[in-house]
Amino acid sequence: MDYRYQKHSCSGTFGDGSFMPAGARKRSNPRLLTVAKWLAICACGAYFVANRSILGSIALSTNVTVSPDLCLEPECIHAASEILYNLDPHYEDIDPCVDFDQYACGGWRDRHDMRPDQGSIFTGTFMSENAQMRLRHILEVPNVSGEQGLSSADKHNFKKLKSAYDACIDVEALKQRGSQPLDDLLAEIATIYYLHDEDPQKNLTDALLYLIQTDVSALATFSVSPDDRDPDNVAIFVTPPREIGLPSREFYNNTQVVEDYTNVVSNLLLLFKHRFSSDGESRFSFKLANKVILFEKKLADATPDTQAQEDVTQYYNPRTLDETKSLIPEISFELIVNSLAPKDFQAERFIIGSPCYLKKLSTIIQDTPREEQFVYVLDGTKWMSAEVRQLGKQKVANLIQKIGNPSKSPNLMDGEDVKKYYNELSVSRDRFFENSVGIAKFELKREWSQLGKPTNRDEWEMTAPTVNAYYNPPGNEIVFPAGIMQPPAFYGSKAPLYLAYGAFGAISGHELSHAFDSTGRHYDQTGNSTNWWDDRTVAAFEERAQCFVDQYSNFTVPGPDPDAEPLHVNGRLTLGENIADAGGIAASFHAWRKRDGSHADKALPGLENFTKEQLFFISYSTWWCSKTTKEAAVQAIYTDPHAPKPARILGTMANSREFREAFQCQTKEPVCELW
């Protein structure tokens, strides 16, 4: 979800005023001065941390005074150095009202490069790597399980985790086994779905069931989660696949991409030719690969676009078992449910993501030879009525907050609870492939075991080290894993709060805003999918939302080919995230101003020329500093409900009255405003 973009040409969108921070001066070599500032700060900070009393005595003996309004805590020095390095070396020559992305992130891009295996990076990428490095350090420390103070359950859990990790990093064992584990899996599928049977429907459900159990999505996705219109209970969802072979259906119309993809598929088939042909390599050619691509294209054309799959008003289609069977008789839904659900569960209804897709899929299965199928594997919102506004307040009051790590299902701080949760999961220290398949089966069994039971609202959808956050509409909950609580989202308790509010606070506000965005507005305070907004409020929302759609649709990324036209951001697809960005930063700014009025924060060393308000917005933008390849940017335009990260900076700043006032932009009115 990390992208670059081409500058758009929407006149007046990002302000037309010019500004330099108060007291700023033109520099002949601004980068050198920035580095010099940073070195001086680090040297001062190191000395200060080593011995505060010495620093104090020197200040007294030399009549040097340290401003009481300047923060010299280690967290402040760290934050100041990061901001100085992230700012563009020539930021004073850049109008922040025009290009705040370059202003705040130019230096970040200068000092960060992508690895060959990366299509995009942003600040969160490095936060994730830091979290993973901490886990790696723990797993590679000798004899951790033998340390005193660990319970027997903790030792058991660590041993299981360590075995999975050892199997993952045992490169020699992986090389020695080669593709044999995958070949064994293909052989097992072949015994279920015989390749040369003339009836393409025979044993098709058995094959799909086997793939589901090994975490391979094929033809359709079968899952269990809280029912949108009855969130206290779970339901079975049958939805179109989000990806076929290529990331989105638009790529199947790109001649060069299809040609390259055909080569990849052909080479893959050659590796396992003995599984697809009884007469050696004679049938192994581009002919079969082309058939596979054609089959995938048919599936892609039948699949709803990403925007439709994100729209709750379109993907929620309840059907009885008989109605579901009539859509696609080639698949036995009874067999799938009876194999995965608890024994006493009776499937009476399914939530179908797209009935039209299942009908088209039925036709495709009938027309496609099985060898090709086998290979495919709120208070200030005047536009709200008083009644809706009151319901909105109730929704916020009922909001569940989960922070850090789960305390139930399982309680990560309770070794016995973790041991019990993973009791049925077996892990080998020298079987990486089998471990992966085993984990997939364990998760699938756990997911489907929820059928017939009340929704478990204690579960988390992200692990504790994850650098992210989310809002869950059916649960009316916002979740902040421990992984996101690190610099630059959160520098520590002694750092100025305008930094924390600008970064982590805006993220928190972003997730809360999802409760009232284009998706969240369809869920009430208990998580039920229902129309709780009256017509007046809906009409007012749609009018304001259209402004965001038009604004973000003006952002573009370079086209897939050198001569291709730039691709525009899908303002409708990204609407929910764009609204949440605007609402998040507005809520966070007002919360910080209220807090700062009663307990003002100190300034950062080397950044005295910036106001606290300006540093608030710089802190926000630091989170979205990014780089991306052209290919990754194109893919994201088709599939990602988030706008490119530079657009998330520029668009959000253009919609913030407080930003435009802080940086003294000529035009103070926001381009779009919802809250």
C-alpha positions in Angstrom: 0.0 0.0 0.0 3.0 2.3 -0.4 3.2 4.4 -3.5 4.7 7.4 -5.3 2.7 9.5 -7.6 2.9 12.2 -10.4 2.0 15.7 -9.3 -1.5 16.5 -10.2 -2.8 19.6 -11.9 -5.8 20.4 -9.8 -5.5 24.2 -9.6 -5.6 25.7 -6.1 -6.0 22.3 -4.4 -3.0 22.6 -2.2 -2.8 26.3 -1.5 -1.2 29.2 -3.3 0.6 31.0 -0.5 4.3 31.0 0.2 5.7 30.6 3.7 9.0 30.0 5.5 9.1 29.0 9.2 9.3 32.0 11.5 12.8 33.3 11.8 14.1 31.0 9.0 17.0 32.3 6.9 18.2 31.5 3.4 21.2 29.2 3.4 24.0 28.7 1.0 24.4 25.1 2.0 21.3 24.1 3.9 22.1 20.4 3.9 25.4 21.0 5.6 23.8 23.1 8.2 21.2 20.4 8.9 23.8 17.8 9.4 25.8 20.1 11.6 22.8 20.7 13.7 22.2 17.0 14.0 25.8 16.3 15.0 25.7 19.0 17.6 22.4 17.7 19.0 23.7 14.2 19.2 27.0 15.3 20.8 25.1 17.4 23.3 22.6 14.7 24.0 25.2 12.0 24.6 27.1 14.2 27.0 23.9 15.2 28.7 22.7 11.7 29.2 26.1 10.6 30.4 26.2 13.1 33.2 23.6 15.7 33.8 25.3 17.1 36.8 28.5 17.9 34.8 26.4 19.7 32.2 24.7 21.7 34.9 28.0 22.7 36.5 29.5 23.7 33.2 26.5 25.9 32.4 26.8 27.6 35.8 30.6 28.1 35.5 30.5 29.5 32.0 27.3 31.5 32.4 25.6 29.4 29.7 21.9 28.9 30.3 19.8 26.1 28.8 16.3 27.4 27.9 13.7 25.9 30.2 11.4 25.7 27.2 13.9 23.3 25.3 13.5 19.6 25.8 16.9 17.8 26.0 15.6 14.4 27.1 16.9 11.5 25.0 13.5 11.0 23.4 13.5 14.7 22.3 17.0 14.5 20.9 16.1 11.3 18.9 12.9 12.9 17.6 14.7 16.2 16.6 17.5 14.3 14.7 14.9 12.2 12.8 12.9 15.2 11.8 15.9 17.1 10.7 17.1 14.2 8.5 13.6 13.7 7.1 13.0 17.3 6.0 14.1 18.1 2.5 17.7 19.5 2.5 16.3 22.6 0.9 13.0 22.7 2.7 13.2 26.5 3.1 13.0 26.8 -0.7 9.8 24.7 -0.9 6.4 26.1 -0.3 4.7 23.7 2.2 1.3 24.8 1.1 2.1 23.5 -2.4 4.2 20.3 -1.8 4.3 19.3 1.9 5.2 15.8 0.9 8.6 16.9 -0.5 9.0 19.5 2.2 8.6 17.0 5.1 9.9 13.8 3.4 12.6 14.9 0.8 15.4 14.0 3.2 13.8 10.7 4.1 13.8 9.7 0.5 17.4 10.7 0.1 18.6 8.4 2.9 16.4 5.3 2.3 16.7 2.9 -0.6 14.6 0.0 -1.6 16.0 -3.6 -1.7 15.6 -5.5 -5.0 12.8 -7.5 -3.4 10.8 -4.4 -2.4 8.2 -2.7 -4.5 7.6 0.1 -2.0 8.7 1.3 1.4 7.5 3.8 3.9 8.2 4.7 7.5 6.1 1.8 8.8 8.3 -0.6 6.8 11.2 0.1 9.0 9.1 0.0 12.1 8.0 -3.5 11.1 11.6 -4.5 10.5 12.5 -3.2 13.9 9.8 -5.3 15.5 10.8 -8.4 13.6 14.5 -7.8 14.6 13.5 -7.8 18.2 11.6 -11.1 17.8 14.6 -12.5 15.9 17.0 -11.5 18.7 14.8 -13.2 21.3 14.6 -16.4 19.2 18.3 -16.5 18.6 19.5 -15.9 22.2 20.9 -19.3 23.4 19.1 -21.1 26.2 16.3 -18.6 26.7 14.0 -21.5 27.6 16.3 -22.4 30.5 16.2 -19.0 32.2 14.9 -18.8 35.7 11.5 -17.3 36.3 9.9 -18.9 33.2 6.9 -21.2 33.9 6.8 -24.6 32.3 4.1 -23.4 30.0 6.2 -20.4 28.9 9.1 -22.8 28.2 6.8 -25.1 26.2 5.4 -22.2 24.2 8.9 -20.9 23.5 10.2 -24.3 22.4 7.3 -24.6 19.9 7.9 -21.1 18.5 11.7 -21.8 18.4 11.2 -25.0 16.4 9.1 -23.2 13.8 11.7 -20.5 13.5 14.6 -23.0 13.2 12.8 -24.8 10.4 12.2 -21.5 8.6 15.9 -20.4 8.7 17.5 -23.8 8.0 18.5 -22.9 4.5 20.5 -26.1 3.9 17.6 -28.3 4.8 15.3 -26.3 2.5 17.8 -26.7 -0.3 18.2 -30.4 0.3 14.4 -31.0 0.2 13.9 -28.7 -2.7 10.5 -28.8 -4.3 9.7 -32.3 -3.0 7.2 -31.1 -0.3 5.2 -29.2 -2.9 5.4 -32.1 -5.3 4.0 -34.4 -2.6 1.1 -32.0 -2.2 0.4 -31.9 -5.9 0.5 -35.7 -6.0 -2.1 -35.8 -3.2 -4.4 -33.4 -5.1 -3.9 -35.6 -8.2 -5.3 -38.6 -6.4 -8.4 -36.5 -5.5 -9.0 -34.7 -8.8 -7.7 -37.0 -11.5 -6.2 -34.9 -14.2 -7.4 -36.8 -17.3 -10.9 -37.5 -16.2 -13.3 -36.2 -18.9 -15.9 -34.9 -16.4 -14.6 -31.5 -15.1 -17.1 -31.6 -12.2 -16.2 -34.9 -10.8 -14.6 -34.6 -7.3 -14.2 -30.9 -7.9 -15.5 -30.1 -4.4 -13.1 -32.6 -2.8 -10.2 -30.8 -4.6 -11.5 -27.4 -3.4 -11.8 -28.7 0.1 -8.3 -30.0 0.1 -7.0 -26.6 -1.1 -9.0 -24.7 1.5 -7.4 -26.9 4.2 -3.9 -26.0 2.9 -4.7 -22.3 2.7 -4.9 -22.1 -1.1 -7.7 -19.9 -2.4 -9.3 -21.3 -5.5 -12.4 -20.3 -7.5 -14.1 -18.8 -4.4 -13.2 -17.9 -0.8 -15.0 -19.8 2.0 -14.7 -18.1 5.4 -16.3 -17.7 8.8 -16.7 -14.3 10.5 -19.3 -12.2 12.5 -22.5 -11.7 10.5 -22.7 -8.0 9.5 -26.4 -7.9 10.4 -26.1 -10.1 13.5 -22.6 -9.5 14.8 -23.2 -11.5 18.0 -23.2 -14.6 15.8 -20.9 -15.9 13.1 -21.9 -16.7 9.5 -20.4 -18.5 6.5 -19.2 -16.1 3.7 -18.6 -17.2 0.1 -16.9 -14.5 -1.8 -15.1 -14.0 -5.1 -11.3 -14.2 -4.9 -9.5 -10.9 -4.5 -6.7 -12.1 -6.7 -6.7 -14.7 -9.5 -3.1 -15.1 -10.7 -2.3 -11.5 -11.4 -3.0 -8.9 -8.8 -6.0 -7.4 -10.6 -8.1 -8.1 -13.6 -6.8 -4.9 -15.4 -3.4 -6.7 -15.8 -5.0 -9.4 -18.0 -5.6 -6.7 -20.6 -1.9 -5.6 -20.6 -0.2 -7.4 -23.5 3.3 -7.2 -22.0 2.3 -8.3 -18.6 0.4 -11.3 -19.9 3.4 -12.3 -22.1 5.7 -12.2 -19.1 3.2 -14.0 -16.9 2.8 -16.7 -19.5 6.5 -17.3 -19.5 6.4 -17.7 -15.7 3.5 -20.1 -15.8 5.2 -22.1 -18.6 8.4 -22.4 -16.6 6.5 -23.5 -13.5 4.7 -26.2 -15.5 8.1 -27.5 -16.7 9.2 -28.0 -13.1 6.3 -30.3 -12.5 5.7 -31.7 -16.0 5.4 -35.3 -14.7 2.2 -34.2 -12.9 0.5 -32.8 -15.9 1.4 -35.1 -18.8 1.7 -38.8 -19.3 3.9 -38.6 -22.4 6.8 -36.5 -21.2 7.4 -33.0 -22.4 5.4 -33.3 -25.6 2.4 -31.6 -24.1 4.5 -29.1 -22.2 4.5 -25.9 -24.2 3.1 -22.4 -24.3 -0.2 -24.0 -25.4 -1.1 -25.2 -21.9 0.2 -22.0 -20.3 -1.9 -19.9 -22.7 -4.9 -22.0 -21.7 -4.3 -21.4 -18.1 -4.0 -17.6 -18.6 -7.3 -17.7 -20.7 -9.0 -19.6 -17.8 -7.7 -17.0 -15.3 -8.9 -14.1 -17.5 -12.4 -15.6 -17.6 -12.4 -15.7 -13.8 -11.0 -12.2 -13.6 -13.7 -10.9 -16.0 -16.4 -12.5 -13.9 -15.0 -11.1 -10.6 -16.5 -7.8 -9.3 -14.1 -4.9 -9.3 -12.3 -3.9 -6.1 -14.6 -1.1 -5.4 -17.7 -3.4 -5.4 -16.0 -5.9 -3.2 -15.3 -3.1 -0.6 -18.9 -2.0 -0.6 -21.0 -3.5 2.2 -24.2 -2.7 0.4 -23.1 -4.9 -2.5 -21.2 -7.8 -0.9 -23.9 -8.8 1.7 -26.3 -11.1 0.0 -27.9 -13.8 2.3 -29.0 -17.0 0.6 -30.4 -20.3 1.8 -28.6 -23.5 1.1 -30.9 -24.4 -1.8 -30.5 -20.9 -3.3 -26.8 -21.1 -3.0 -26.7 -24.6 -4.7 -28.8 -23.2 -7.6 -26.2 -20.6 -8.3 -23.4 -23.1 -8.8 -24.5 -26.8 -8.7 -21.0 -27.9 -9.5 -19.8 -27.3 -5.9 -21.3 -29.2 -3.0 -21.7 -26.7 -0.2 -23.0 -29.5 2.1 -19.7 -31.4 1.8 -17.6 -28.3 2.5 -19.6 -27.3 5.5 -19.9 -30.9 6.9 -16.1 -31.3 6.6 -15.1 -28.0 8.2 -17.9 -27.1 10.7 -18.7 -28.7 14.1 -20.6 -32.0 13.8 -23.9 -30.6 15.1 -23.9 -27.5 13.0 -26.6 -27.1 10.3 -25.9 -24.6 7.5 -29.2 -22.8 6.9 -27.8 -19.7 5.1 -24.7 -18.3 3.4 -23.6 -14.7 2.8 -22.8 -14.6 -0.9 -20.3 -11.8 -1.9 -21.5 -11.9 -5.5 -24.3 -14.1 -6.7 -23.5 -13.0 -10.3 -19.9 -14.2 -9.9 -21.1 -17.7 -8.8 -23.4 -18.0 -11.8 -20.6 -17.0 -14.2 -18.2 -19.4 -12.4 -20.6 -22.3 -12.9 -20.5 -21.6 -16.7 -16.7 -21.3 -16.7 -16.3 -24.7 -14.8 -18.6 -26.4 -17.3 -16.6 -25.0 -20.3 -13.1 -25.5 -18.9 -11.0 -28.8 -19.2 -9.9 -30.0 -15.7 -6.2 -29.8 -16.5 -6.5 -26.0 -16.8 -8.5 -25.8 -13.6 -5.9 -27.9 -11.8 -3.0 -25.6 -12.7 -4.9 -22.5 -11.5 -4.8 -23.2 -7.9 -19.6 14.1 16.7 -20.9 16.8 17.8 -19.9 19.6 15.4 -21.2 17.9 12.3 -24.0 20.3 11.3 -24.9 18.1 8.3 -26.0 15.3 10.6 -29.5 15.5 12.0 -29.9 15.8 15.8 -31.2 12.2 16.0 -28.4 10.7 14.0 -25.8 12.8 15.8 -27.1 11.4 19.1 -26.8 7.8 17.8 -23.3 8.6 16.6 -22.4 9.7 20.2 -23.8 6.4 21.4 -21.6 4.6 18.9 -18.5 6.3 20.2 -19.5 5.6 23.8 -19.9 1.9 22.9 -16.5 1.8 21.1 -14.2 -1.0 22.3 -10.5 -0.2 22.5 -7.9 -3.0 22.4 -4.3 -1.8 23.0 -1.0 -3.6 23.1 -1.7 -7.3 23.1 -4.7 -9.7 23.6 -5.7 -10.4 27.2 -8.0 -13.2 26.1 -8.2 -15.7 23.3 -5.4 -16.2 24.2 -4.0 -14.0 27.0 -0.4 -13.5 25.8 0.8 -12.8 29.3 -0.5 -16.1 30.5 1.7 -19.0 29.4 -0.9 -21.7 30.3 -3.5 -19.9 28.3 -1.2 -19.7 25.2 -0.2 -23.3 25.6 -3.9 -24.4 25.7 -4.7 -22.2 22.7 -2.0 -23.8 20.5 -2.2 -27.3 22.0 -3.4 -29.0 18.8 -0.7 -27.3 16.7 2.3 -29.6 16.0 5.6 -28.0 14.9 8.7 -29.7 13.6 12.2 -28.0 13.7 13.2 -29.4 10.3 9.9 -29.4 8.2 9.3 -25.8 7.2 6.8 -26.6 4.4 4.8 -29.0 6.6 4.8 -26.5 9.4 3.2 -23.9 7.0 0.5 -26.3 5.9 -0.1 -27.4 9.5 -0.5 -23.8 10.7 -3.0 -23.2 7.9 -5.0 -26.2 8.9 -4.9 -25.2 12.5 -6.2 -21.7 11.7 -8.9 -23.1 9.4 -10.2 -25.5 12.1 -10.2 -22.8 14.7 -12.1 -20.4 12.4 -14.8 -22.9 11.4 -15.2 -24.2 15.0 -16.9 -20.9 15.8 -20.0 -21.8 13.8 -23.0 -22.3 16.1 -21.4 -20.3 18.9 -21.7 -16.6 19.9 -19.1 -14.3 18.3 -15.9 -14.3 20.2 -15.3 -10.5 20.6 -12.0 -11.0 22.5 -10.1 -12.2 19.4 -7.7 -10.0 17.6 -7.3 -9.9 13.8 -3.6 -8.7 14.1 -0.7 -10.1 16.1 0.9 -7.9 18.8 4.1 -7.1 16.8 2.2 -5.9 13.8 2.9 -2.3 12.9 -0.7 -1.3 12.0 -4.1 -0.5 13.5 -7.7 -1.2 12.5 -11.3 -0.5 13.0 -13.7 -3.5 12.9 -17.2 -2.4 12.0 -19.2 -5.5 13.3 -17.3 -5.4 16.6 -17.4 -1.5 16.8 -13.8 -1.8 18.0 -10.5 -0.1 17.3 -7.3 -2.1 17.8 -3.7 -0.9 18.3 -1.1 -3.7 18.5 2.1 -3.1 20.4 4.1 -3.0 17.2 2.9 0.5 16.3 3.8 2.0 19.6 7.4 2.9 18.6 9.2 5.9 17.0 8.1 7.8 15.0 4.5 7.1 15.9 5.4 7.3 19.6 8.8 8.4 20.9 8.1 8.0 24.6 6.4 9.6 27.5 9.0 12.5 27.8 8.8 13.6 24.2 6.5 16.6 23.4 3.0 15.5 22.9 2.5 17.4 19.7 4.7 14.6 18.1 2.6 11.8 19.5 -0.7 13.5 18.7 0.5 14.3 15.2 1.5 10.7 14.4 -0.1 8.1 16.8 -3.0 10.4 17.7 -3.9 10.9 14.0 -3.7 7.2 13.5 -6.1 6.7 16.4 -8.4 9.4 15.1 -8.2 7.8 11.6 -9.4 4.4 13.0 -12.2 6.1 15.0 -13.3 8.1 11.9 -13.8 4.7 10.1 -16.8 4.3 12.3 -18.5 7.1 10.3 -16.9 6.7 6.8 -18.5 5.3 3.6 -18.4 1.8 5.1 -18.7 2.4 8.9 -21.8 4.5 8.5 -23.7 1.3 7.6 -23.0 -0.2 11.1 -24.7 1.0 14.4 -23.3 1.2 17.9 -23.6 -2.6 18.4 -22.0 -3.5 15.1 -25.2 -4.3 13.2 -25.3 -3.5 9.5 -28.4 -1.3 9.3 -29.6 2.0 8.0 -29.4 4.1 11.1 -28.9 7.4 9.2 -31.9 9.3 8.0 -32.3 10.5 4.4 -31.2 14.0 5.2 -28.0 12.9 6.8 -27.2 10.5 4.0 -27.7 13.1 1.4 -25.5 15.6 3.2 -22.8 13.0 3.7 -22.9 12.0 0.0 -22.5 15.6 -1.0 -19.5 16.1 1.1 -18.1 12.7 0.2 -18.2 13.6 -3.5 -15.8 16.4 -2.8 -13.2 13.8 -1.6 -13.9 11.6 -4.6 -13.3 14.4 -7.0 -10.2 15.7 -5.1 -8.3 12.4 -4.9 -9.3 11.4 -8.4 -7.0 14.2 -9.6 -3.9 12.4 -8.2 -2.1 10.2 -10.8 0.7 7.7 -11.1 2.7 7.0 -14.2 1.1 4.5 -16.6 2.3 0.9 -16.9 4.0 1.6 -20.2 6.3 4.5 -21.2 3.8 5.9 -23.7 0.7 5.2 -21.5 -1.4 7.9 -20.0 -1.0 8.5 -16.3 -3.4 6.4 -14.2 -5.8 8.4 -11.9 -6.4 7.4 -8.3 -9.8 5.8 -7.8 -11.4 8.5 -5.6 -14.4 6.3 -4.9 -12.4 3.2 -4.0 -10.2 5.2 -1.6 -13.0 7.3 -0.2 -13.3 5.6 3.2 -9.5 6.0 3.9 -9.4 9.5 2.7 -12.3 10.5 4.9 -10.6 8.8 7.8 -7.3 10.6 7.2 -9.1 14.0 7.3 -11.2 13.1 10.3 -8.3 11.6 12.1 -5.9 14.5 11.9 -8.7 17.0 12.8 -9.7 15.1 15.9 -6.1 14.6 17.0 -5.2 18.3 16.5 -8.1 19.5 18.5 -7.4 17.0 21.3 -3.7 18.1 21.4 -4.6 21.8 21.5 -6.9 21.2 24.4 -4.2 19.3 26.2 -1.5 21.8 25.3 -3.6 24.6 26.7 -3.4 23.1 30.2 0.2 21.7 30.0 2.3 23.2 27.3 5.1 21.1 25.7 8.7 22.2 25.2 10.4 22.8 21.9 12.8 20.5 20.2 16.6 21.3 19.9 17.6 22.4 16.4 13.9 23.0 15.4 13.2 26.2 17.4 12.3 28.0 14.1 9.2 25.8 13.9 6.0 26.3 15.9 4.5 23.4 17.8 1.6 23.4 15.3 3.9 23.1 12.4 5.8 20.2 14.1 2.5 18.5 14.7 1.9 18.3 11.0 5.5 17.4 10.2 5.1 14.5 12.7 2.0 13.4 10.9 3.7 13.4 7.5 6.7 11.6 8.7 4.6 8.5 9.1 3.7 8.6 5.4 7.2 9.3 4.0 7.6 6.7 1.2 9.2 5.4 -2.0 7.8 3.0 -4.5 8.5 1.5 -7.9 6.3 2.4 -10.9 5.1 -1.2 -11.1 4.0 -1.2 -7.5 2.2 2.1 -7.9 0.2 0.8 -10.9 -0.8 -2.3 -9.0 -2.0 -0.3 -6.0 -4.1 2.0 -8.2 -6.1 -1.1 -9.3 -6.4 -2.9 -5.9 -5.6 -0.7 -2.9 -8.4 1.1 -1.0 -5.7 3.5 0.2 -4.5 6.4 -1.8 -0.8 6.7 -2.6 1.0 7.9 0.4 2.2 11.3 -1.0 -1.5 11.9 -1.8 -2.4 11.0 1.7 0.0 13.8 2.8 -1.0 16.4 0.2 -4.7 15.6 0.2 -5.0 15.6 4.0 -3.1 18.8 4.4 -5.2 20.5 1.7 -8.3 19.5 3.8 -6.9 20.8 7.1 -7.8 24.3 8.0 -5.4 24.1 11.0 -2.5 23.1 8.7 -3.1 26.0 6.4 -3.2 28.4 9.3 -0.1 26.9 10.9 1.9 27.4 7.7 0.3 30.7 6.8 -1.1 29.6 3.4 -2.9 32.3 1.5 -6.1 30.2 1.3 -7.3 29.1 4.7 -10.4 27.2 3.6 -10.0 23.4 3.3 -10.7 21.9 -0.1 -13.0 19.2 1.4 -14.4 19.0 4.9 -16.6 16.4 6.5 -16.1 16.9 10.3 
